């Protein structure tokens, strides 16, 4: 008996020991449940469809506060074909005239063709990354990828094909507040859009592409093909703020702004002086034009008496055509190019922003912190003036919140068309999530608004039309009741039938914003009436004649009390049998 009890005790002990070992005993804790969801140490899943993840992410920086990859092959490939299919679906919708269907097909044909020509369907993936490299400054990258050889659209050719040194930087003075230079093949874009619109058979578009070049030739004497052939494929815009000189501008509420003197220049790269040579005689006819010809510089400046530093200027120098707000900025840009003045590249701000960025590409954009400070000053002054005057529209306050209190705004980015697609790299004060995701949120919202707002507007208009018809029906019924009691004579005005009408409020069409309903019949004036009674007033036995009408919707109430719905602005006439 004792031996049996001992054996049972041993069996129980051994069982508990095995259980403790199996469940991680001996003081060891069981691993957390979430470890089962982690992929560390496990073989990576293999995608069942092709993507460009490795290619795109090889151009990005991991480890920052923002990292994004979006494969686009499956939903961009064949987009133009799906747009063509959508054309037939939309064209089959009810309540559309033959003309509307034809116009819809043409518009979608144009969009479908441009998508195909653009190279958008060749985009295989999009990626972006951002890392905080120092307080208030992020290093951001963006990649728009295509597979080798899949770059036939103008997206990959019209905005630069091969990265090159950023020559525009050599012109920028240290006072530059904003600058943007980009490759642009205008002849290629013009040809692609023109051909697509002409193929769609849109008369107005064909007329524009025929008449616009003729108008240019008429005004300048320069043939359109000759003009396009003279362009050098690059455009730049420069805004300077000279902090050594101040200009006073008037502001809201009597406020004034003392700002650094601004100057603006548009630079168009040209192959020769064709454009300037043709415009020069036309401009020089004005006796107020000042001519400057020294070395390679040919400049024409219109002298104007203005409180602001504005002297419209046309110049040609160094393979660029200049259109500027004054001659001073042109001379300053050329002085920097020749090394006679300090350039933006020598400033501490540019050195900081361009550190680690290859100064070679097809586009660059620069925004100085001085521009942000100037905008902040304008907004703060405007808010103070509004507060003093007791007026505020909310727009300025919204702008201030968007800019951020005391936050500097600056950036420098370079975009390059590489063998695998467009790559953008740069530094910015803006968080990369805001820089990259804001447009992706705004675009769908804009599309949604574009689709829903017209639909809501049409629904509102339809409701107003129906309410207007109901008002006219009540007016017609009231007129018939009055005629029955007055020898088949219809009332000559609305006050005459006030006993038959429920309220003077029905005399205002819902679509008439210029009229307000009268509170009672004693207050009724023409300002409270939208509808018109025809003159002379028909008799009650002339059933097919119009008795009253709505000038807003064009609807008509006939003598027999029936109502015919019309169109806005259409004048109703006698009803046909």
Long-range contacts (C-beta under 8 A, 24 or more apart in sequence): 49-73, 49-74, 51-124, 51-125, 52-124, 52-125, 52-145, 52-147, 53-125, 55-124, 55-125, 55-145, 55-147, 55-420, 56-124, 56-125, 56-126, 56-127, 56-143, 56-145, 57-127, 59-127, 59-141, 59-143, 59-145, 59-420, 59-423, 60-127, 60-128, 60-129, 60-141, 60-143, 61-129, 61-130, 61-131, 61-139, 61-141, 62-129, 63-131, 64-129, 64-130, 64-131, 64-132, 64-138, 64-139, 64-432, 65-130, 65-131, 65-132, 65-138, 65-431, 65-432, 65-433, 66-128, 66-129, 66-130, 66-140, 66-431, 66-432, 66-433, 66-436, 67-128, 67-129, 67-130, 68-126, 68-127, 68-128, 68-129, 68-436, 69-125, 69-126, 69-127, 70-125, 70-126, 70-127, 71-124, 71-125, 72-123, 72-124, 72-125, 72-126, 73-124, 73-125, 76-120, 76-121, 76-123, 77-121, 78-121, 79-115, 79-120, 79-121, 80-112, 80-113, 80-115, 80-116, 80-121, 81-112, 83-108, 83-111, 83-112, 83-115, 84-108, 84-109, 84-112, 87-112, 106-200, 106-201, 106-202, 107-200, 109-199, 109-200, 110-196, 110-197, 110-200, 110-202, 110-205, 113-196, 113-199, 113-200, 114-192, 114-193, 114-196, 116-153, 117-153, 117-154, 117-192, 117-196, 118-153, 118-154, 118-155, 119-146, 119-151, 119-152, 119-153, 119-154, 119-155, 119-156, 120-153, 120-155, 121-153, 122-146, 122-147, 122-150, 122-151, 122-152, 122-153, 122-155, 122-156, 123-155, 123-421, 124-150, 128-432, 128-436, 129-432, 130-431, 130-432, 130-433, 130-435, 130-436, 133-427, 136-407, 136-408, 136-429, 137-352, 137-353, 137-427, 137-428, 137-429, 138-427, 138-428, 138-429, 138-430, 138-431, 138-432, 139-356, 139-425, 139-426, 139-427, 140-413, 140-424, 140-425, 140-426, 140-427, 140-428, 140-432, 140-435, 140-436, 141-423, 141-424, 141-425, 142-422, 142-423, 142-424, 142-425, 142-436, 143-421, 143-422, 143-423, 143-424, 144-421, 144-422, 144-423, 145-420, 145-421, 146-420, 146-421, 147-420, 148-419, 148-420, 151-421, 154-185, 154-188, 154-189, 154-192, 156-417, 156-421, 156-422, 157-185, 157-188, 158-184, 158-185, 158-188, 158-189, 158-192, 159-183, 159-184, 159-185, 159-362, 159-363, 159-417, 160-233, 160-361, 160-362, 160-363, 160-417, 161-362, 161-417, 162-362, 162-417, 163-360, 163-361, 163-362, 163-416, 163-417, 163-418, 164-360, 164-361, 164-362, 165-359, 165-360, 166-359, 166-360, 166-361, 166-364, 166-414, 167-234, 168-234, 168-236, 168-267, 168-364, 169-343, 169-344, 169-345, 169-359, 169-364, 170-336, 170-337, 170-343, 170-345, 171-236, 171-238, 171-267, 171-320, 171-333, 171-334, 171-336, 171-337, 172-238, 172-333, 172-336, 172-343, 172-344, 172-345, 172-366, 173-240, 173-332, 173-333, 173-335, 173-336, 173-341, 173-342, 173-343, 173-344, 174-341, 174-342, 174-343, 174-344, 174-346, 174-347, 175-240, 175-241, 175-242, 175-243, 175-260, 175-332, 176-238, 176-239, 176-240, 176-344, 176-366, 176-368, 177-239, 177-240, 177-241, 177-262, 177-367, 177-368, 177-370, 177-371, 177-374, 178-237, 178-238, 178-239, 178-366, 178-367, 178-368, 178-371, 179-236, 179-237, 179-238, 179-239, 179-344, 179-364, 179-365, 179-366, 180-236, 180-237, 180-363, 180-364, 180-365, 180-366, 181-234, 181-235, 181-236, 181-237, 181-267, 181-363, 181-364, 182-234, 182-235, 182-236, 182-362, 182-363, 182-364, 182-415, 183-233, 183-234, 183-362, 183-363, 184-233, 184-234, 184-235, 185-233, 186-228, 186-231, 186-233, 187-228, 187-229, 187-231, 190-228, 220-278, 220-279, 220-282, 221-278, 222-274, 222-275, 222-278, 226-274, 227-274, 227-275, 229-271, 230-270, 230-271, 230-272, 230-274, 230-275, 231-268, 231-269, 231-270, 231-271, 232-268, 232-269, 232-270, 232-271, 232-319, 233-269, 234-268, 234-269, 235-266, 235-267, 235-268, 235-269, 236-266, 236-267, 236-268, 236-269, 236-320, 237-264, 237-265, 237-266, 237-267, 238-264, 238-265, 238-267, 238-329, 238-333, 239-263, 239-264, 239-371, 240-264, 240-329, 240-332, 241-368, 241-370, 241-371, 241-374, 243-370, 247-308, 247-309, 249-308, 251-378, 251-381, 251-382, 251-385, 252-382, 252-385, 252-386, 253-382, 253-385, 253-386, 253-388, 253-389, 253-391, 254-385, 254-389, 255-381, 255-382, 255-384, 255-385, 257-377, 257-378, 257-381, 259-374, 259-377, 259-378, 260-370, 260-374, 261-309, 262-309, 262-325, 263-309, 263-324, 263-325, 263-326, 263-328, 263-329, 263-332, 264-324, 264-325, 264-329, 265-322, 265-323, 265-324, 265-325, 265-329, 265-330, 265-333, 266-322, 266-323, 266-324, 267-320, 267-321, 267-322, 267-333, 268-320, 268-321, 268-323, 269-319, 269-320, 269-321, 270-316, 270-319, 270-320, 270-321, 271-319, 273-298, 273-316, 275-316, 275-321, 276-314, 276-315, 276-316, 276-321, 279-314, 280-314, 283-314, 290-327, 292-327, 297-330, 297-334, 299-327, 299-330, 301-326, 301-327, 349-410, 350-412, 352-427, 353-410, 353-411, 353-412, 353-426, 353-427, 354-412, 354-427, 355-427, 357-412, 357-414, 357-425, 357-426, 357-427, 358-414, 358-416, 358-425, 359-414, 360-414, 360-416, 361-414, 361-415, 361-416, 361-417, 362-415, 362-416, 362-417, 363-414, 363-415, 364-412, 364-413, 364-414, 364-415, 365-411, 365-412, 365-413, 365-426, 366-411, 366-412, 367-409, 367-410, 367-411, 367-412, 368-410, 369-408, 369-409, 369-410, 369-429, 371-409, 372-403, 372-407, 372-408, 372-409, 372-410, 372-429, 373-408, 375-403, 375-409, 376-400, 376-403, 376-406, 379-403, 461-511, 463-510, 464-509, 464-510, 464-511, 464-553, 465-511, 465-553, 465-555, 465-565, 467-510, 468-509, 468-510, 468-511, 468-550, 468-552, 468-553, 468-555, 469-555, 469-563, 469-565, 471-506, 471-507, 471-509, 471-531, 471-550, 472-531, 472-548, 472-550, 472-555, 472-556, 472-557, 472-563, 473-557, 473-561, 473-563, 474-501, 474-502, 474-506, 475-501, 475-506, 475-507, 475-531, 475-548, 475-557, 476-547, 476-548, 476-557, 476-558, 476-560, 476-561, 476-562, 476-563, 477-561, 479-547, 479-548, 479-557, 479-559, 479-561, 480-540, 480-560, 480-561, 483-540, 488-539, 488-540, 488-541, 489-539, 489-540, 490-537, 490-538, 490-539, 490-540, 490-547, 490-559, 491-533, 491-537, 492-533, 492-537, 493-533, 494-524, 494-529, 494-531, 494-533, 495-521, 495-524, 504-528, 507-531, 509-550, 509-552, 509-553, 511-552, 511-553, 512-552, 544-574, 544-575, 544-577, 545-574, 546-572, 546-573, 546-574, 546-575
